[in-house]
Amino acid sequence: MKNQLSKTGHEVLTKELAELKIKKDLLITRIEENSQPDEEGENLLTVQLKEELELVASKIDELEEGLLNCEIITGNKKYSQVEIGCKVKVNLSGKEKEFHIVSHFESDPAKSKISDRSPLGMALVGKKVGEEIQFEAPLGMVKYKIIAIG
């Protein structure tokens, strides 16, 4: 299955990947410069740099795999049901909220960008206007009614 990304999301992830590759090279250089062992083995800075390098390398691998196997979605189509790329407006106890359904690579709950793999995203995907969904949130069971998909 291809990772679906918005054009903007693809650009952001491509930029992040380039920045991480630069950071990886800098970390390797710093490790080489600081790899003079003390009496007890590697110094603390070198150990910390190697740990950071491992995290950066892992993130690079994840992004490369995600970008290699991706499909860019435009979001310009008419949606008959909730899917990646659409914005869905829901009603929760008389209050409207809007969420943008995105891939897990692009999710940012603070900006209402909800991953299709999150509990809310999984509950919404495939549903149509007028349907009600329930999902378990950290504060308990939440019930939304879908009022618009765009």
Order of alpha helices (4+ residues) and beta strands (2+ residues): beta-alpha-alpha-beta-beta-beta-beta-alpha-beta-beta
